[in-house]
Amino acid sequence: MNEHFKTTLSKWHEFVATQNAEILDEIFDENIQFHSPFIWKPKDGKLMATKIITTVITVFENFKYVREIVGETDCVLEFEANIGELTLRGVDLIKVNAGGKIVDFEVMVRPANALQVLGMEMGKRLGM
């Protein structure tokens, strides 16, 4: 992992802790692709990815990362969180470019009932 990636990953964790959306502007590439667990086709662009991420962080309760696997340009961050009484587990699959900007962000969530509730909450808040 290069220094740019280390900085980006550190800033990502800072965003999770503070929910300061300005951090996303620093670490997301303009042409980032965001892959939602609900929609097959990725959402394109920094604006859309920021909107989704800043919304989902308000839906999750007790969010925490439980494992981190980091390569040269990719990482897997395993998390758990609650939505009401439901507990979910998931992974964030993150790819960065040579400059350390996040160019691809994919989220996977289980179990299905928690994913369904997450989808309903996100739909309400994003108007989708």
Phi and psi in degrees as a GROMACS rama.xvg file:
@    title "Ramachandran Plot"
@    xaxis  label "Phi"
@    yaxis  label "Psi"
@TYPE xy
-82.5199  172.09  ASN-2
-62.5297  -36.4992  GLU-3
-61.2102  -43.5674  HIS-4
-65.2294  -42.8062  PHE-5
-57.926  -44.2353  LYS-6
-63.5784  -44.8621  THR-7
-61.4579  -45.6997  THR-8
-63.3341  -40.0816  LEU-9
-62.7216  -42.9582  SER-10
-67.2133  -35.6318  LYS-11
-60.2809  -46.823  TRP-12
-63.7552  -34.6129  HIS-13
-63.8989  -42.4487  GLU-14
-59.7711  -46.4541  PHE-15
-58.5532  -40.0845  VAL-16
-72.876  -36.4754  ALA-17
-105.837  -21.9816  THR-18
60.9555  27.5709  GLN-19
-82.9674  104.035  ASN-20
-63.9905  -19.756  ALA-21
-61.6844  -28.3215  GLU-22
-64.4827  -38.1895  ILE-23
-62.2379  -36.4007  LEU-24
-60.9648  -32.4579  ASP-25
-75.1215  -34.5219  GLU-26
-105.588  -16.088  ILE-27
-87.4468  132.974  PHE-28
-68.7596  149.886  ASP-29
-55.3232  -34.333  GLU-30
-105.822  27.5128  ASN-31
-54.1302  143.713  ILE-32
-109.237  128.759  GLN-33
-111.209  123.452  PHE-34
-104.754  111.18  HIS-35
-84.5144  149.886  SER-36
-73.0599  -7.02755  PRO-37
-103.366  -25.5456  PHE-38
-120.794  131.128  ILE-39
-66.3419  -46.0949  TRP-40
-80.9497  132.103  LYS-41
-66.2082  152.507  PRO-42
-91.7436  136.301  LYS-43
-104.904  141.549  ASP-44
100.018  152.433  GLY-45
-61.7593  -41.5525  LYS-46
-60.9734  -47.4273  LEU-47
-67.2082  -44.2745  MET-48
-61.3663  -41.572  ALA-49
-63.6645  -43.1372  THR-50
-60.5204  -45.054  LYS-51
-65.664  -49.256  ILE-52
-63.1798  -44.2934  ILE-53
-69.1358  -22.3252  THR-54
-80.116  -46.9942  THR-55
-63.7904  -32.041  VAL-56
-66.1234  -22.479  ILE-57
-85.4844  -19.2297  THR-58
-81.2392  -40.2892  VAL-59
-70.1413  143.234  PHE-60
-118.152  145.676  GLU-61
56.101  36.2346  ASN-62
-66.73  134.439  PHE-63
-156.116  146.895  LYS-64
-84.2036  137.932  TYR-65
-114.519  -14.4256  VAL-66
-159.611  147.909  ARG-67
-137.218  126.086  GLU-68
-121.937  119.163  ILE-69
-123.645  130.695  VAL-70
-111.284  -157.752  GLY-71
-72.6661  -41.9183  GLU-72
-130.198  2.32827  THR-73
-136.768  153.981  ASP-74
-147.207  157.697  CYS-75
-121.143  122.456  VAL-76
-114.659  110.961  LEU-77
-87.9472  134.728  GLU-78
-131.955  165.051  PHE-79
-137.686  153.533  GLU-80
-160.833  172.173  ALA-81
-118.657  150.131  ASN-82
-130.717  104.327  ILE-83
59.9925  -127.09  GLY-84
-84.2715  -10.3163  GLU-85
-87.4147  140.33  LEU-86
-106.941  135.829  THR-87
-126.263  158.118  LEU-88
-124.471  151.439  ARG-89
-164.01  177.964  GLY-90
-135.367  143.742  VAL-91
-104.569  122.09  ASP-92
-103.438  115.044  LEU-93
-121.211  132.865  ILE-94
-122.816  136.573  LYS-95
-117.617  157.66  VAL-96
-89.7129  -176.293  ASN-97
-61.4898  -28.2276  ALA-98
-85.6484  -0.113064  GLY-99
88.6789  4.00216  GLY-100
-80.2793  141.881  LYS-101
-75.6378  121.368  ILE-102
-108.484  -17.7658  VAL-103
-148.151  130.691  ASP-104
-138.249  115.75  PHE-105
-121.821  137.9  GLU-106
-119.291  134.742  VAL-107
-126.833  139.218  MET-108
-137.188  145.062  VAL-109
-143.694  160.321  ARG-110
-78.6765  173.559  PRO-111
-59.7304  -38.827  ALA-112
-67.0163  -35.6489  ASN-113
-70.5097  -38.1087  ALA-114
-62.0635  -39.993  LEU-115
-63.5134  -44.5027  GLN-116
-65.3515  -41.9363  VAL-117
-58.7689  -45.1975  LEU-118
-60.3054  -41.7328  GLY-119
-64.6736  -43.9596  MET-120
-64.9714  -43.2981  GLU-121
-64.4589  -40.6747  MET-122
-59.6869  -42.7135  GLY-123
-62.0824  -45.7833  LYS-124
-77.811  -28.0578  ARG-125
-98.8529  -6.09014  LEU-126
68.6643  33.5414  GLY-127
